């Protein structure tokens, strides 16, 4: 089993080359305290990295490798969790568009997570190249590098507690040319869904008229649902958060919540609710 400890890599290479002979930090403590908080639990996971960036002269700026292509530097947190990974995808995409990077830019993970994580195939499909800073053997220099905001800082996550009005192209329009078709009943009856490649999981969601699931990261798949899809979320009384109701609202999907009085559902109650939804669809 791999040791997948989370950390920001403590690298000594975070330096910016300037023409003067000064050696000082890029930002001061006032900047850090305003934009990158320092609480015991709420400490911003990129604070130490930004605090370590120094401005140095050409004499001190030594590189064993130059990366000429524009590159996104990404810090993952919940790297194996679909919901949080989707927020990282969203953040990386927005960062590349706002800064005018080429389509499918290069990407470097600067966290300390495992190589070949479960969702890596999708990262590789969306970006031209993918490297891990933890595997660099020497000092690496970038002509054009951009720190991608954390997934926790995106509208997709902050919208859980803030009123964010989000409208855009559907995931179907963006992804339909790359996906494969399977029969939906195979996913549900035979339990194959979790073992399928991500592109086939997305295609299964796009083929569905109704998506039903318990509250959890897996329901993040509704970001790929087509416009007329109906969502039924089964929610335990012990953990009620608006993640998927808001995603459905942002996408304009019909959404139903089944709030349980405890942690367990009565299967017949779920079947009755699903039957009601299917009848409304003319099934």
C-alpha positions in Angstrom: 0.0 0.0 0.0 1.4 3.4 -1.0 2.1 6.1 1.6 -0.2 8.9 0.4 0.5 11.5 3.1 -0.7 14.9 2.1 1.7 17.8 2.0 2.8 20.8 0.0 6.3 19.9 -1.2 8.9 21.7 0.9 11.1 22.7 -2.1 13.8 25.3 -2.0 13.4 26.2 -5.7 10.5 28.7 -5.4 12.4 31.7 -6.6 11.8 34.5 -9.1 14.6 36.0 -11.1 14.8 39.8 -11.2 17.4 42.1 -12.6 18.4 43.8 -9.4 20.7 42.1 -6.9 18.2 42.0 -4.0 17.2 38.9 -2.1 13.9 39.2 -0.5 10.5 37.6 -0.2 7.9 38.1 -2.9 5.1 38.9 -0.4 5.1 40.1 3.2 3.2 38.9 6.2 0.4 41.5 5.7 -0.3 40.0 2.3 -0.3 36.5 3.7 -2.6 37.3 6.5 -5.1 39.0 4.2 -5.3 36.4 1.5 -3.8 33.2 2.9 -5.2 32.7 6.5 -3.1 31.0 9.2 -5.6 29.3 11.5 -4.8 26.0 13.3 -7.4 24.1 11.1 -8.3 26.7 8.5 -4.7 27.4 7.5 -4.4 28.0 3.8 -2.6 25.0 2.3 -0.6 27.2 -0.1 0.5 29.7 2.6 3.9 28.2 3.2 4.6 27.8 -0.5 3.8 31.4 -1.3 5.7 32.6 1.8 8.8 30.7 0.5 9.0 32.5 -2.9 12.0 34.7 -3.0 13.2 37.3 -5.5 16.8 36.6 -6.4 19.5 37.8 -8.9 20.6 35.9 -12.0 23.7 34.8 -10.1 21.6 32.8 -7.6 19.1 31.5 -10.1 20.4 28.1 -11.1 18.4 25.5 -13.0 19.0 21.9 -14.0 16.0 21.9 -16.3 13.9 24.6 -18.0 10.3 24.1 -18.9 9.5 26.5 -21.7 5.7 25.7 -22.2 3.1 27.6 -20.1 2.4 25.4 -17.1 -0.3 25.2 -14.4 0.9 24.3 -10.9 -1.9 22.5 -9.1 -2.3 21.6 -5.4 -4.8 18.8 -4.8 -6.3 18.2 -1.3 -8.9 15.4 -1.4 -7.2 13.9 -4.4 -9.2 10.6 -4.4 -12.6 12.2 -3.7 -14.7 12.9 -6.9 -16.4 16.0 -5.6 -13.2 17.7 -4.5 -11.4 16.5 -7.6 -14.1 18.1 -9.8 -13.5 21.4 -7.9 -9.8 21.1 -8.8 -10.7 20.4 -12.5 -12.9 23.5 -12.5 -10.2 25.6 -10.8 -7.5 24.4 -13.3 -9.8 25.1 -16.3 -10.8 28.6 -15.1 -7.2 29.4 -14.3 -6.1 28.4 -17.8 -8.9 30.4 -19.5 -8.5 33.6 -17.4 -4.7 33.7 -18.0 -5.0 32.9 -21.7 -3.1 29.6 -21.6 -3.3 27.3 -24.7 -6.0 24.7 -24.9 -5.1 21.7 -22.7 -2.0 23.3 -21.1 0.7 21.4 -19.3 0.2 20.6 -15.6 2.5 19.9 -12.6 1.2 18.6 -9.3 3.0 20.4 -6.5 1.4 18.4 -3.6 2.8 15.3 -2.0 0.1 12.9 -3.0 0.6 9.5 -4.6 1.6 9.1 -8.2 -1.0 7.3 -10.3 -4.0 8.3 -8.2 -7.5 6.8 -9.1 -8.6 9.9 -11.0 -5.3 10.5 -12.8 -6.6 9.2 -16.2 -9.0 12.1 -16.4 -6.3 14.6 -15.5 -4.2 13.2 -18.3 -7.2 13.4 -20.8 -7.7 17.1 -20.0 -4.1 18.4 -20.1 -1.3 18.0 -22.6 1.2 16.7 -20.1 1.1 15.8 -16.4 4.2 15.7 -14.1 4.7 15.4 -10.3 7.0 17.9 -8.7 7.9 15.2 -6.1 9.7 13.4 -8.9 11.9 16.2 -10.0 15.5 15.3 -9.5 16.9 18.8 -9.5 15.9 22.5 -9.6 13.3 23.1 -12.3 12.6 26.5 -13.8 9.4 27.6 -15.6 9.3 30.4 -18.2 5.5 30.8 -17.5 4.0 29.2 -14.4 0.6 29.8 -12.9 -0.5 28.7 -9.4 -4.0 27.3 -9.8 -6.4 28.3 -7.0 -7.4 25.6 -4.6 -10.6 23.7 -5.3 -12.0 25.1 -2.0 -11.8 28.6 -3.5 -13.9 28.0 -6.6 -17.5 28.9 -7.1 -18.4 25.3 -7.2 -17.4 24.9 -3.5 -18.0 28.4 -2.2 -21.5 28.2 -3.7 -22.4 25.8 -0.9 -22.5 28.8 1.5 -22.7 31.8 -0.8 -25.3 32.9 -3.4 -23.4 32.3 -6.7 -25.3 32.5 -10.0 -23.6 30.1 -12.3 -24.5 29.6 -16.0 -22.4 28.0 -18.7 -22.1 25.4 -21.4 -23.4 21.9 -20.4 -20.9 19.2 -19.8 -22.6 17.2 -22.6 -21.6 19.9 -25.1 -18.0 19.8 -23.9 -17.4 16.0 -23.6 -19.8 14.2 -25.9 -17.2 13.6 -28.6 -14.9 11.6 -26.3 -17.3 9.2 -24.6 -18.4 5.6 -25.1 -21.9 4.0 -24.8 -22.9 1.2 -22.4 -26.3 -0.1 -21.2 -27.4 1.7 -18.0 -29.0 -1.4 -16.5 -25.5 -3.1 -16.5 -24.1 -0.3 -14.3 -26.9 -0.5 -11.8 -27.8 -4.3 -11.7 -24.3 -5.7 -12.1 -22.5 -3.1 -10.0 -20.0 -2.2 -12.8 -20.1 1.5 -12.5 -17.4 2.0 -9.9 -15.0 -0.2 -12.0 -15.5 1.6 -15.3 -13.1 4.2 -16.8 -14.2 7.8 -16.0 -15.2 8.5 -19.6 -17.6 5.5 -19.5 -19.0 6.6 -16.2 -19.8 10.1 -17.7 -21.4 8.5 -20.7 -23.6 6.4 -18.4 -24.7 9.6 -16.6 -25.5 11.2 -19.9 -27.7 8.3 -21.0 -29.7 8.4 -17.8 -33.2 10.0 -17.5 -33.2 9.7 -13.7 -30.2 9.7 -11.4 -30.8 8.4 -7.8 -28.2 8.2 -5.1 -27.4 8.7 -1.4 -25.6 12.0 -0.5 -21.9 11.5 -1.2 -19.1 12.4 -3.5 -20.3 10.0 -6.2 -23.3 12.2 -6.9 -20.9 14.8 -8.3 -21.4 13.0 -11.5 -24.6 15.0 -12.0 -22.3 17.8 -13.4 -22.3 15.6 -16.6 -26.1 15.1 -16.7 -28.1 16.2 -19.7 -30.6 19.1 -19.3 -33.8 17.0 -18.8 -32.3 14.6 -16.3 -34.1 14.3 -13.0 -32.1 13.9 -9.7 -33.2 12.1 -6.6 -30.9 12.4 -3.6 -31.4 10.3 -0.5 -30.1 12.4 2.5 -29.3 11.1 6.0 -30.5 13.2 8.9 -26.9 13.1 10.2 -25.3 14.9 7.2 -27.4 17.4 5.3 -25.5 19.8 3.0 -26.7 21.4 -0.2 -23.9 20.3 -2.5 -26.0 18.4 -5.1 -29.2 20.4 -4.8 -27.2 23.5 -5.7 -25.3 21.8 -8.6 -28.7 20.7 -9.9 -30.0 24.2 -9.6 -26.9 25.7 -11.4 -27.4 23.2 -14.2 -31.2 23.7 -14.4 -32.0 20.1 -13.5 -35.2 18.9 -11.8 -34.1 17.9 -8.3 -35.9 15.9 -5.5 -34.5 15.4 -2.0 -35.6 12.5 0.2 -34.8 13.5 3.8 -34.5 10.5 6.1 -35.3 10.6 9.8 -32.1 8.7 10.5 -29.2 7.0 8.7 -31.2 4.3 7.0 -33.8 4.4 4.3 -36.8 2.2 3.8 -36.3 0.6 0.3 -40.0 0.7 -0.4 -40.1 4.5 0.3 -37.3 5.0 -2.2 -39.0 2.8 -4.8 -42.3 4.7 -4.3 -40.6 8.1 -4.8 -38.7 6.8 -7.8 -41.9 5.4 -9.3 -43.6 8.8 -8.8 -40.8 10.5 -10.7 -40.9 7.9 -13.5 -44.7 8.4 -13.9 -44.2 12.2 -14.2 -41.8 11.4 -17.1 -44.4 9.2 -18.8 -42.6 6.0 -18.1 
